[in-house]
């Protein structure tokens, strides 16, 4: 495994680091620092900055607006991006449906949607999960029936992140029943302003509104919004989920948050001294740091194998499992470091309306919210239980 970068790659690393330091907005960095979700207008403005630089879609082909970077440079960029404290760009358009459209869509679909995705002019959401069809996604029941030049869609989607902000949804629907479940699913694009689309909020454990239920009642969708072939949607969904899980180990982001935890422990008191001087607490930090180093080595090994031309299979599932568990451990220990102040939790919208200052230390704001939100890290992107099944199946053949 080659761990050294070339002189050209090191120069690129410096360029990325400098750009982020000079251009990342302070307000966006502060929210990301605290683990808070970015405000829509702020993340859209930031994504437009990245687009103007030409860095918004590292994983896209050059002909569609991508960077043309090698796997090594993509790794360097992702690492420097998250070590800067920058928030994750919204993935639904850039990492998920965009690659599906340029890989399987018609020329008309590419012309209609791709540039707007790059410019962050269209906000997308993902209509996959349903009540009773999450991990077992092939059991979905939302139905699309062909009626002339349109599909009529009825059903319900759930856990739909940012649907209340979305202009478009990419959606899995059932178009055939008398077959194997995976063989009767189609992939279709739905305008969220269509008659019959209703979005209802789901307030999460963090008391924030990012999730939603989406109800589809006789929603008419033009046939030209179908991606690829009818009943081949399962193939496109697997392709999409493979893109979703890229970078899912979140090593650099976890390293950044671990450094913030050490800063907090360096000012919080424990008895007559600082928390960072407590042997038990230092031991907990050390354990996480060791596990994170091991995960980083694993990620680099897989990167080296990809560069050598080997196609990864269950390796991404291993990265997802460990990455999710480590981020949960960091956020849990961060709340522990705050002591009793960690319990004085206020949702972000309440905090921003306060005029009498924060309860407790200034670095408190956001810690509990992200701790609660990250309880779902072992669920979203494919539950850790499902990921372990994928690993076991790959090992057992």
DOTITI-221095 format. One line per 3 residues: number of its first residue (from 1); for each residue x, y, z of C-alpha. Coordinates in Angstrom, 3 decimals. Example, Ala and Ser with C-alpha at 12.3 -4.5 7.8 and 13.67 -1.06 7.14 Angstrom:
2
1) 12.300:-4.500:7.800 ~ 13.670:-1.060:7.140
# end
This chain:
397
1) 0.000:0.000:0.000 ~ 1.492:3.337:-1.114 ~ 0.874:6.060:1.498
4) 3.009:8.851:0.017 ~ 1.633:11.576:-2.236 ~ 3.497:12.885:-5.265
7) 4.790:16.472:-5.378 ~ 1.887:17.365:-7.669 ~ -0.632:15.843:-5.267
10) 0.916:17.731:-2.337 ~ 0.633:20.973:-4.328 ~ -3.039:20.156:-4.985
13) -3.548:19.457:-1.265 ~ -2.148:22.913:-0.455 ~ -4.420:24.516:-3.059
16) -7.512:22.866:-1.581 ~ -6.520:23.790:1.965 ~ -5.915:27.422:1.027
19) -9.153:27.737:-0.935 ~ -11.240:26.374:1.928 ~ -9.543:28.605:4.484
22) -10.156:31.704:2.372 ~ -13.675:30.966:1.112 ~ -15.617:28.911:3.665
25) -18.175:31.307:5.244 ~ -17.711:31.777:8.997 ~ -21.401:31.275:9.804
28) -21.564:28.019:7.862 ~ -18.363:26.818:9.540 ~ -19.771:27.642:12.978
31) -22.906:25.558:12.406 ~ -20.866:22.705:11.010 ~ -18.495:22.963:13.995
34) -21.422:22.412:16.326 ~ -22.918:19.557:14.315 ~ -25.982:21.594:13.341
37) -27.716:21.201:9.994 ~ -26.889:24.053:7.599 ~ -29.600:26.535:6.739
40) -30.826:26.032:3.178 ~ -29.836:29.455:1.893 ~ -26.350:29.116:3.393
43) -25.569:25.677:1.943 ~ -26.937:26.661:-1.477 ~ -24.732:29.782:-1.500
46) -21.703:27.682:-0.500 ~ -22.391:25.057:-3.144 ~ -22.527:27.813:-5.757
49) -19.047:28.921:-4.620 ~ -17.799:25.353:-5.114 ~ -19.485:25.209:-8.524
52) -17.821:28.441:-9.638 ~ -14.476:26.947:-8.587 ~ -15.291:23.813:-10.596
55) -15.176:21.547:-7.532 ~ -18.838:20.837:-6.881 ~ -18.968:17.367:-8.479
58) -15.656:15.478:-8.106 ~ -17.343:12.153:-8.909 ~ -18.931:13.292:-12.186
61) -17.313:12.737:-15.597 ~ -15.667:15.797:-17.121 ~ -18.192:15.902:-19.980
64) -20.995:16.522:-17.493 ~ -19.172:19.080:-15.342 ~ -16.915:16.880:-13.218
67) -13.305:17.531:-12.247 ~ -11.472:14.694:-13.953 ~ -9.499:14.068:-10.766
70) -7.752:10.783:-10.054 ~ -8.917:8.631:-7.130 ~ -5.983:9.980:-5.140
73) -6.995:13.593:-5.703 ~ -10.600:12.840:-4.859 ~ -9.371:11.344:-1.593
76) -7.176:14.394:-0.887 ~ -10.027:16.770:-1.638 ~ -12.537:14.932:0.561
79) -10.049:14.723:3.408 ~ -9.079:18.399:3.300 ~ -12.719:19.390:2.874
82) -13.833:17.719:6.088 ~ -10.701:18.596:8.047 ~ -11.542:22.245:7.315
85) -14.850:21.825:9.180 ~ -16.925:22.362:6.024 ~ -20.385:20.752:5.990
88) -21.265:17.889:3.679 ~ -22.746:19.164:0.436 ~ -26.350:18.036:0.013
91) -25.980:14.665:-1.627 ~ -29.401:13.978:-3.146 ~ -28.684:15.787:-6.387
94) -24.894:15.670:-6.604 ~ -24.065:12.177:-5.345 ~ -27.304:10.312:-5.915
97) -29.685:11.232:-8.716 ~ -27.170:13.176:-10.819 ~ -25.005:10.105:-11.541
100) -28.149:8.052:-12.230 ~ -29.340:10.613:-14.780 ~ -26.041:10.915:-16.659
103) -25.558:7.124:-16.581 ~ -29.069:5.930:-17.496 ~ -31.143:8.963:-18.444
106) -32.196:10.257:-21.848 ~ -30.491:13.228:-23.468 ~ -33.576:15.303:-22.673
109) -33.313:14.379:-18.983 ~ -29.615:15.236:-18.948 ~ -30.308:18.611:-20.575
112) -33.184:19.323:-18.190 ~ -31.653:18.398:-14.854 ~ -27.861:18.102:-14.741
115) -26.854:21.751:-15.012 ~ -29.448:22.784:-12.418 ~ -28.035:20.158:-10.054
118) -24.497:21.489:-10.541 ~ -25.660:25.062:-9.940 ~ -27.809:24.074:-6.913
121) -30.851:25.627:-8.546 ~ -32.988:22.529:-7.948 ~ -33.304:20.870:-4.534
124) -33.870:17.094:-4.602 ~ -35.130:14.547:-2.096 ~ -35.103:10.743:-2.083
127) -38.350:8.746:-2.179 ~ -37.208:5.224:-1.321 ~ -38.245:4.158:2.201
130) -41.881:3.467:3.075 ~ -43.653:2.418:6.281 ~ -42.694:-1.247:6.479
133) -40.224:-1.006:3.565 ~ -36.948:0.385:4.795 ~ -34.219:-2.207:5.030
136) -36.393:-4.534:2.923 ~ -36.757:-1.931:0.201 ~ -37.891:-4.439:-2.436
139) -41.196:-4.806:-0.565 ~ -42.240:-1.234:-1.394 ~ -45.871:-0.763:-2.391
142) -46.135:2.762:-3.834 ~ -47.712:2.044:-7.201 ~ -47.438:3.730:-10.605
145) -50.047:2.855:-13.249 ~ -49.565:3.919:-16.862 ~ -52.362:6.152:-18.152
148) -51.642:7.431:-21.654 ~ -48.613:9.721:-21.563 ~ -48.421:9.743:-17.745
151) -48.021:7.502:-14.723 ~ -50.595:7.848:-11.943 ~ -48.818:7.329:-8.618
154) -50.350:6.436:-5.250 ~ -48.545:5.603:-2.033 ~ -46.467:6.947:0.827
157) -42.775:7.613:1.434 ~ -41.205:8.207:4.847 ~ -37.998:9.552:6.425
160) -37.740:11.812:3.382 ~ -34.950:14.227:4.292 ~ -35.552:17.877:3.294
163) -38.716:17.030:1.319 ~ -40.214:20.268:2.677 ~ -37.511:22.175:0.771
166) -37.419:19.969:-2.323 ~ -38.405:20.878:-5.873 ~ -38.022:17.314:-7.155
169) -38.065:13.757:-5.792 ~ -36.404:10.703:-7.314 ~ -38.693:7.873:-6.397
172) -38.974:4.097:-6.551 ~ -42.432:2.881:-7.528 ~ -43.984:-0.487:-8.275
175) -45.014:-0.885:-11.906 ~ -45.411:-4.676:-11.940 ~ -46.591:-7.157:-9.284
178) -46.700:-10.640:-10.841 ~ -42.941:-11.150:-10.641 ~ -40.011:-11.217:-8.246
181) -40.319:-8.023:-6.130 ~ -37.062:-6.495:-7.400 ~ -38.147:-6.994:-11.015
184) -41.294:-4.879:-10.788 ~ -39.794:-1.577:-9.586 ~ -39.242:1.560:-11.664
187) -37.238:4.742:-11.027 ~ -39.127:7.964:-11.710 ~ -38.681:11.713:-11.154
190) -41.564:13.591:-9.490 ~ -42.151:17.340:-9.398 ~ -42.933:18.117:-5.743
193) -45.359:20.851:-6.821 ~ -47.561:18.322:-8.634 ~ -51.208:18.102:-7.486
196) -51.628:15.257:-5.007 ~ -48.196:15.571:-3.348 ~ -48.480:16.244:0.396
199) -45.507:16.680:2.731 ~ -45.925:16.249:6.498 ~ -43.094:16.985:8.946
202) -41.413:14.438:11.215 ~ -39.628:16.078:14.133 ~ -36.604:14.003:15.042
205) -35.085:13.046:18.383 ~ -32.960:16.190:18.062 ~ -36.206:18.235:17.966
208) -35.293:19.513:14.506 ~ -37.316:19.231:11.305 ~ -35.254:17.566:8.596
211) -37.408:14.465:8.010 ~ -40.832:14.131:6.435 ~ -43.619:11.845:5.299
214) -44.656:12.279:1.669 ~ -48.115:11.203:0.526 ~ -48.811:10.661:-3.175
217) -52.494:10.745:-4.095 ~ -53.191:10.195:-7.805 ~ -50.095:12.176:-8.739
220) -49.699:12.373:-12.519 ~ -46.098:12.192:-13.710 ~ -45.127:12.462:-17.405
223) -43.804:9.242:-18.915 ~ -40.644:11.095:-19.957 ~ -39.754:11.337:-16.238
226) -39.092:7.590:-16.136 ~ -35.375:6.828:-15.832 ~ -34.181:4.049:-18.137
229) -36.502:1.106:-18.663 ~ -39.730:0.353:-16.854 ~ -39.273:-2.351:-14.171
232) -35.478:-1.878:-14.144 ~ -35.469:0.601:-11.263 ~ -33.868:-1.842:-8.826
235) -30.711:-1.820:-10.961 ~ -30.574:1.981:-10.924 ~ -31.287:2.069:-7.171
238) -28.368:-0.271:-6.434 ~ -26.127:1.942:-8.563 ~ -27.322:5.005:-6.625
241) -26.820:3.410:-3.215 ~ -23.280:2.468:-4.198 ~ -22.582:6.160:-4.807
244) -24.320:7.120:-1.541 ~ -21.991:4.907:0.463 ~ -18.800:6.293:-1.053
247) -16.900:8.207:1.632 ~ -19.290:6.862:4.246 ~ -16.469:6.033:6.702
250) -16.267:9.802:7.451 ~ -12.722:9.457:8.790 ~ -11.687:13.083:8.293
253) -14.953:14.420:9.727 ~ -14.535:12.185:12.786 ~ -10.929:13.340:13.202
256) -12.119:16.948:13.100 ~ -14.807:16.300:15.711 ~ -12.407:14.360:17.905
259) -10.071:17.374:17.902 ~ -13.027:19.566:18.957 ~ -13.766:17.118:21.769
262) -10.190:17.445:23.023 ~ -10.529:21.242:22.969 ~ -13.698:21.019:25.069
265) -12.023:18.620:27.522 ~ -9.152:21.098:27.771 ~ -11.412:23.803:29.237
268) -14.047:21.768:31.116 ~ -13.254:21.037:34.765 ~ -13.306:17.689:36.551
271) -12.869:18.001:40.293 ~ -9.901:20.260:40.960 ~ -8.422:19.889:37.486
274) -9.284:19.806:33.814 ~ -11.252:16.979:32.276 ~ -8.450:16.250:29.795
277) -6.213:15.385:32.786 ~ -8.616:12.724:34.059 ~ -7.078:9.307:33.348
280) -10.412:7.591:32.721 ~ -11.544:10.239:30.255 ~ -8.192:10.234:28.457
283) -8.472:6.464:28.151 ~ -11.854:6.789:26.436 ~ -10.458:9.358:23.997
286) -7.441:7.144:23.305 ~ -9.637:4.151:22.535 ~ -11.641:6.144:19.971
289) -8.455:7.557:18.476 ~ -6.964:4.086:18.043 ~ -10.144:2.816:16.370
292) -10.182:5.865:14.098 ~ -6.555:5.287:13.096 ~ -7.397:1.688:12.244
295) -10.379:2.821:10.162 ~ -8.195:5.337:8.326 ~ -5.661:2.603:7.506
298) -8.479:0.389:6.250 ~ -9.835:3.195:4.062 ~ -6.374:3.827:2.583
301) -5.896:0.130:1.899 ~ -9.172:-0.018:-0.001 ~ -8.230:3.170:-1.892
304) -4.929:1.561:-2.880 ~ -6.801:-1.505:-4.134 ~ -9.173:0.666:-6.187
307) -6.244:2.523:-7.748 ~ -4.764:-0.857:-8.672 ~ -7.993:-1.670:-10.519
310) -9.696:-3.973:-8.023 ~ -13.471:-3.552:-7.748 ~ -14.629:-3.285:-4.139
313) -17.655:-5.256:-2.949 ~ -18.484:-5.541:0.756 ~ -15.581:-3.289:1.786
316) -17.786:-0.185:1.749 ~ -20.135:-1.920:4.181 ~ -17.248:-2.493:6.596
319) -16.306:1.192:6.391 ~ -19.920:2.213:6.967 ~ -20.296:0.015:10.056
322) -17.152:1.231:11.794 ~ -17.552:4.838:10.697 ~ -21.074:5.058:12.119
325) -20.072:3.470:15.415 ~ -17.084:5.793:15.839 ~ -19.044:8.974:15.135
328) -21.634:7.898:17.709 ~ -18.878:7.287:20.268 ~ -17.370:10.745:19.660
331) -20.687:12.567:19.990 ~ -21.656:10.593:23.088 ~ -18.334:11.400:24.763
334) -18.717:15.072:23.776 ~ -22.017:15.255:25.668 ~ -20.352:13.501:28.617
337) -17.619:16.165:28.568 ~ -20.230:18.880:28.993 ~ -21.421:17.376:32.274
340) -24.782:18.630:33.579 ~ -24.867:21.387:30.955 ~ -25.251:18.682:28.327
343) -28.761:18.025:29.617 ~ -29.934:21.628:29.188 ~ -30.882:20.992:25.581
346) -32.671:23.540:23.447 ~ -33.562:22.992:19.786 ~ -31.611:25.229:17.427
349) -34.606:27.382:16.458 ~ -35.291:28.128:20.146 ~ -31.625:28.887:20.771
352) -31.523:31.401:17.934 ~ -34.563:33.238:19.372 ~ -33.031:33.597:22.838
355) -31.821:37.064:23.837 ~ -30.284:36.208:27.224 ~ -27.284:34.196:26.035
358) -26.589:30.477:26.109 ~ -27.209:28.164:29.035 ~ -23.769:27.020:30.132
361) -20.577:27.270:28.051 ~ -20.746:28.759:24.584 ~ -19.503:25.539:22.984
364) -22.573:23.722:24.352 ~ -24.864:24.812:21.513 ~ -25.336:21.986:19.023
367) -23.546:19.198:20.920 ~ -26.655:17.451:22.240 ~ -28.546:18.009:18.970
370) -25.872:16.261:16.934 ~ -25.492:13.509:19.534 ~ -29.215:12.766:19.243
373) -29.224:13.029:15.447 ~ -26.256:10.682:15.130 ~ -28.165:7.931:16.931
376) -29.468:7.328:13.415 ~ -25.963:6.956:11.916 ~ -26.206:3.183:12.265
379) -29.570:3.270:10.448 ~ -29.384:5.702:7.523 ~ -27.442:4.738:4.417
382) -28.348:1.109:5.092 ~ -28.574:-0.163:8.667 ~ -25.489:-1.669:10.251
385) -27.386:-4.949:10.574 ~ -27.983:-5.028:6.818 ~ -24.354:-4.050:6.198
388) -23.207:-6.992:8.337 ~ -25.408:-9.292:6.264 ~ -23.732:-7.960:3.114
391) -20.283:-8.614:4.607 ~ -21.255:-12.102:5.747 ~ -22.707:-12.971:2.346
394) -19.565:-11.750:0.588 ~ -17.285:-13.743:2.883 ~ -19.439:-16.871:2.749
397) -19.728:-16.626:-1.019
# end
